Amino acid sequence: QVQLVESGGGLVQAGGSLRLSCAASRSIFSINAMGWYRQAPGKQRELVATITTGGSTNYVDSVKGRFTISRDKNTVYLQMNSLKPEDTAVYYCNADVRPLFRPSYDYWGQGTQVTVSS
């Protein structure tokens, strides 16, 4: 079983920066992409950013130009700049696994709280 361990959340003022990290406990076979999702109180979980094994990235419109996702082996990072109060949420790390001839599945981290004060 793979564990995804997140770190780097916290409290920051609007306009500030945080860097989230997510380390997988071991290499993940057949991984397609890693990414970050977030869930604010009373809202559904939403995709923030993903990065494929080939390095292609995807961002939700609301964070484009402010957040940057990157990956180094089994660790994925989310650099968050120019933070806004609406970025406040629990951020979850995700690994999207697509093995050949078997159904795809996901690994999830436990979540890390990001709070942006105005």
LUMKEBA-379699 format. One record per atom (N, C-alpha, C): x, y, z. Coordinates in steps of 0.001 Angstrom, whole numbers, padded with zeros to 6 digits, always signed. Atoms other than C-alpha are relative to their C-alpha. Example, Ala and Ser with C-alpha at 12.3 -4.5 7.8 and 13.67 -1.06 7.14 Angstrom:
BEGIN
+000890-001190+000000/+012300-004500+007800/+000900+001200+000000/-000820-001190-000060/+013670-001060+007140/-000770+001090+000730/
//
This chain:
BEGIN
+000831-001183+000000/+000000+000000+000000/+000874+001245+000000/-000762-001242+000106/+001320+003416-000974/-000628+001052+000899/+000474-001135-000790/+001043+006329+001416/+000493+001296-000625/-000370-001336+000447/+001020+009944+000300/-000017+000907+001220/-000130-000819-001201/+002262+012288+003008/+000218+001448-000405/-000060-001410+000356/+001584+015998+002628/+000619+000819+001127/-000526-000949-000979/+003311+018879+004354/+000026+001384-000633/-000174-001354+000501/+003651+022629+004064/-001196+000909+000157/+001158-000866-000196/+000181+023898+004891/+000209+000932+001181/-000094-000926-001124/-000452+026680+007364/-000841+001229-000205/+000720-001268+000044/-001740+030168+007932/+000887+001066-000615/-000761-001041+000681/-000632+033013+005685/-000926+001163-000313/+000794-001172+000366/-001794+036525+004929/-000216+000044-001499/+000270-000177+001421/-003339+037402+001603/+001207+000638-000676/-001167-000466+000731/-000629+037979-000979/+001260-000798+000300/-001158+000795-000385/+001724+035552+000721/+000132-001267-000820/-000316+001224+000731/+003151+032243-000429/+000120-001181+000950/-000233+001274-000679/+003205+028632+000678/+000444-001024-001036/-000398+001100+000870/+004787+025514-000765/-000433-001308+000642/+000444+001306-000468/+003053+022175-000355/+000868-001089-000610/-000749+001166+000477/+004912+018889-000660/-000820-001250+000266/+000673+001287-000167/+003591+015380-001102/+000974-001089-000417/-000967+001056+000256/+005895+012397-000811/-000689-001352+000031/+000508+001367+000034/+004915+008896-001859/+000966-000913+000737/-000836+000875-000829/+006161+006140+000419/+000889-000919-000829/-000826+000800+000905/+007500+004211-002579/-000390+000347-001427/+000337-000223+001400/+007527+004284-006333/-001357-000619-000312/+001337+000473+000379/+004100+003866-007873/+000041-000469-001442/+000016+000531+001355/+003838+001589-010876/-001258+000446-000724/+001133-000356+000866/+001592+002568-013755/-000646+001334+000375/+000576-001295-000366/+001152+006067-012401/-000159+000856-001241/+000278-000857+001136/-000416+008434-014893/+000311+001461+000339/-000188-001399-000396/-000321+011683-012964/-000077+000122+001510/+000192-000397-001398/-000033+013288-009559/-000587+001397+000006/+000634-001307-000014/-001941+016301-008480/-000449+000425+001374/+000528-000582-001227/-003511+018491-005863/-001466+000360-000204/+001395-000376-000056/-007154+018892-005027/-000210+000791+001280/+000305-000719-001237/-008779+021120-002437/-001500-000034+000266/+001398-000014-000411/-011985+021222-000474/-000200+001056+001073/+000340-001049-000950/-013330+024314+001221/-001260-000410+000762/+001193+000354-000777/-016001+024103+003940/-001282+000221-000791/+001279-000102+000686/-019393+023404+002440/+000070-000117-001505/-000159+000100+001455/-017988+022895-001049/+000525-001372-000381/-000514+001260+000508/-017118+019945-003217/+001510+000088-000214/-001428+000043+000290/-013554+018824-003678/+000205+000356-001458/-000278-000410+001378/-012065+020427-006777/+001467-000215-000335/-001369+000152+000481/-008996+019815-008864/+000678+001363-000007/-000790-001232+000019/-006292+022449-008415/+001035-000068-001114/-001059+000131+001000/-003422+021179-010550/+000427-001454-000092/-000541+001339+000201/-002043+017986-012045/+001251+000072-000848/-001187+000125+000828/+001222+016906-013593/+000145-001466-000379/-000117+001374+000471/+001627+013808-015736/+001441-000488+000109/-001355+000549-000015/+004606+011483-015843/+000849+000624-001096/-000726-000658+001072/+005529+013241-019063/+000285+001461+000252/-000262-001384-000357/+005546+016626-017360/-001071+000990-000426/+001085-000905+000384/+002336+018048-018788/-000774+000434+001236/+000699-000546-001164/+000535+020302-016347/-001372+000532-000380/+001354-000509+000185/-003055+021375-015906/-000404+000711+001284/+000403-000796-001158/-004512+024047-013616/-001454+000422-000118/+001314-000623-000004/-007931+025206-012597/+000195+001482-000291/-000165-001393+000448/-008521+028677-014013/+000314+000962+001143/-000133-000949-001102/-008658+030344-010612/+001412+000088+000573/-001359-000030-000545/-005014+029512-009824/+001057+000211-001072/-000963-000178+001084/-003400+029963-013231/+000771+001300+000190/-000850-001166-000176/-000467+032333-013023/+000429+000230+001436/-000353-000164-001423/-000289+032018-009227/+000599-001271+000595/-000466+001280-000538/+000292+028312-008528/+000849-000713-001053/-000838+000800+000886/+002964+026048-009988/+000168-001388+000588/-000192+001383-000424/+002992+022270-009766/+001287-000529-000626/-001227+000616+000510/+006223+020330-010117/+000160-001355+000663/-000149+001369-000497/+007457+016838-009510/+001454-000397-000060/-001354+000528-000043/+010712+015180-008522/-000086-001430+000509/+000112+001424-000322/+010634+011372-008588/-001344-000263+000688/+001232+000377-000688/+008083+010359-005941/-000612+001127+000812/+000508-001142-000747/+007408+013850-004610/-000588+001027-000962/+000622-001045+000796/+005032+016447-006006/-000134+001246+000873/+000020-001267-000716/+005079+020103-005024/-001073+000916-000593/+000902-001049+000469/+002617+022960-005245/+000483+001317+000589/-000422-001326-000420/+004107+026433-005078/-001178+000950-000185/+001180-000867+000034/+001335+028855-004215/+000423+001431+000342/-000344-001415-000180/+001968+032579-004666/-001249+000858-000097/+001118-000956+000062/-000289+035617-004369/-001286-000625+000533/+001147+000712-000563/-002617+033673-002119/-001139+000947+000341/+001220-000758-000265/-006182+034864-001686/-000819-000723+001066/+000843+000671-001001/-008688+034184+001085/-000823-001143-000591/+000783+001076+000622/-010692+032085-001375/+000817-001242-000300/-000834+001197+000124/-007742+029694-001585/-000039-000843+001279/+000086+000737-001262/-008497+028636+001984/-000751-001310-000204/+000585+001327+000187/-009204+024900+001984/+000942-001044+000590/-000878+001141-000255/-007879+021496+002877/+000496-000481-001356/-000610+000412+001252/-005471+020493+000140/+000412-001467+000088/-000264+001431+000026/-005189+016832-000819/+000898-000353-001185/-000870+000537+001043/-002473+015105-002774/-000658-001238-000613/+000614+001122+000719/-003564+012573-005389/+000991-000639-000945/-000747+000728+001018/-001914+009887-007470/-001003-000800-000818/+000919+000656+000941/-003809+008650-010517/+000750-001174-000632/-000694+001199+000438/-002836+005059-011309/-000846-000716-001054/+000726+000649+001107/-003788+003351-014586/+000776-001211-000476/-000723+001208+000421/-002476-000199-014788/-000600-000568-001276/+000491+000644+001222/-002739-002116-018040/-000963-001123+000348/+000973+001090-000096/-005767-004406-018300/-000661-000105+001357/+000691-000035-001290/-007035-003447-014854/-000606+001377+000189/+000616-001324-000212/-009295-000648-013609/+000975+000980+000634/-000832-001034-000606/-007666+002622-012709/-000437+000245+001444/+000329-000318-001390/-007536+003776-009095/+000849+001176+000446/-000682-001171-000541/-006319+006625-006920/+000544-000267+001394/-000479-000125-001370/-004210+007162-003859/-000235+001446+000434/+000247-001340-000550/-005013+010110-001598/+000829+000210+001259/-000636-000365-001250/-003098+011912+001082/-001053+000348+001042/+000920-000257-001112/-004602+012825+004439/-000512+001437+000006/+000429-001396+000091/-004916+016509+003583/+000815+000914+000888/-000703-001013-000777/-003197+019654+004786/-000769+001311-000110/+000815-001211-000038/-004968+022841+005841/+000798+001205-000466/-000545-001291+000426/-004220+026099+004048/-001030+001063+000342/+000892-001085-000394/-005731+029225+005577/+000631+001329-000393/-000489-001296+000459/-005351+032636+003957/-000863+001078+000648/+000741-001064-000686/-006334+035623+006081/+000013+001278-000833/+000107-001243+000783/-007496+038888+004582/+000593+001178+000734/
//
